[in-house]
Amino acid sequence: MPEPTSPLQIGPHALRTPVVLAPMAGITNAPFRTLCRDFAEGEPFTGGGAKDGASGLKALFVSEMITTRALVERNEKTMQLIRFDESEKPRSIQLYGVDPATVGKAVRMIAEEGLADHIDLNFGCPVPKVTRKGGGSALPYKRNLLRAILREAVSGAGELPVTMKMRKGIDDDHITYLDAGRIAVEEGVTAIALHGRTAAQHYGGTADWEAIARLKEHVPEIPVLGNGDIWSAEDALRMVRETGCDGVVVGRGCLGRPWLFADLVAAFEGRGQAGAGGTDGHGARPSLREVAEVMVRHATLLGEWLGDESKGVVDFRKHVAWYLKGFAVGSEMRRRLAVTSSLAELRAGLDELDLDQAWPAGADGPRGRTSGNNRVVLPDGWLKDPYDCAGVSEDAELDTSGG
């Protein structure tokens, strides 16, 4: 049985277990955060019942990426994305920005209007539409620009803690994470999360956990969180053991597996990995019937959040393959479930399955994006000087949120 871990301190927020839900575009909206949080707090697979009653926050659940320009301009979609359920505490927003002045305005808006309790800054996104603007994982290469953005954010946040998420660098020839970590400490950032891949790797290959260990040694003053290739609670414990990091950030590992947070909490609290199917050291092993119940609840929450059942079910379609991975479900039925437009249609399709199927051997492992070895799209001349940030202005900001 693992030893229980110490709480993770993010500013004034003490997390009983050092676990953070990674922001994911189109995924970590309020309904998905609710599912993950309920499992972390002890909800059974039926989606009802009492929580464990223990005091303190179990984990931190971060919003989708919010673009600072869109937030300052009060874009309708962006204002929807930052709507938090009353039960969400602390409310955590991840911001993307390239222009220090715009980032500063957005952070001050959040602080002054009480829109969130924690701000995370995105310097890890490898998506071309972000990096071609000099944002996301491209930005830390410009050391002075990174420093200016962090300074504006920390200054504007007041008492709100500011954290940052980043990658190792642009590619193997342009590694930035150690310099970026030192700048973050000097500018008052509360904690750093490192995805152990470069932007060029996207989500391919294997995450470099040794880089997480090196960053922890380099910036011992603040918590360092590790991210990359955490598919189970055992992976999370192993990352902490091998790197000495203070906690973990979980992204693709919880796609179609919101109950992973129950396993993570149990493991970090020293109770072993627990969930449906027992405590055999491998975590939750729900039957297909239990998975189907979670699927319907997820779609229902999306419909309530969007104010339209059909829109919620359509938005849920992307999750179907992740939930059903490994189960014996024919290709035609998978296709049918992925084009449903109502809860009744979704339930009817699920009821046609052999719901007594036990958890299959092939259900674990990678899900979501796995592409790698991509050329990173950058602004013209971006790599000429790691300090000069001329030409980066408010015009480089994206005007839509969600990644």
C-alpha angles and dihedrals in degrees: 000000000000121000114253114256129233119259117269113237117213103177106296092346116097113196114204088210121033096236130128129184108230117233109252125183113249091000115067097059122136096278094053091044088052092053093048093045093049091054091046090052095050107269112158122231092270089071092238139080136073126318120232093266095223116141124246137047115297098201144336120260115198128203127241115279110289118203112227094218092052091048094050090048090048093235109198095233091047093051088052091052093054094053107117128197113247089245093059109105123193098026107216126197127187115210130201121199143146102189115072093211093052092046089051092051092050094049093048089049091054093047098043095044095041093237096149144003098221135030125206121190120218116228095143109069111118097187111130095231087059101040094045086064091051092254136123115017092358095062104071089064086074097067097186092048091050090051092049093051093047091048092052092046097049092044093050096044096068107187095353113107116243120207132173138215120206146158130237091265144288095297138328091286094051108046114169111162100100094049090044092050093053092048090050092054092048091051096050103258111165100216141352130220117201124199104206095227136080123241088253091059092054099180099328130110123013126317114248104237091175088069089057089054091049092050091051090053090046097051107029090156095079138030117277119204123201125223133182136075098014104148098152141020089257089058089054093050091046092051091054092047095047100041105028089230119159097234146336138260114213122202125146091017092076097047104123087355109081088152088071086088090063088055093046093051093047092048096047092045089056095249096114121242112312136183144108109332097038139277101291094143093262099085131231116003105182123182119241088257090060092045090051090053091054091047092055092046091050092051091046092053091049091053092049091048094049093041092235127083095209093050089050093052091046090051089049093058093088090061098054098086092047093053093046098044110136097009121117099256119142121240093246092053091047089053092049093050090048093058101044118132104190139042090242091055091047092049092046092052093048091049089060091062127090092259093181090073112127122226106292126231092239097053099095130073136055122001132169124025116004102164120129147165093059127159108247113235109224137171114271111281093005095140097047095089126015092204107038111090099175113145095032108116144144087285088070092064119108113236098210132066133218100066 
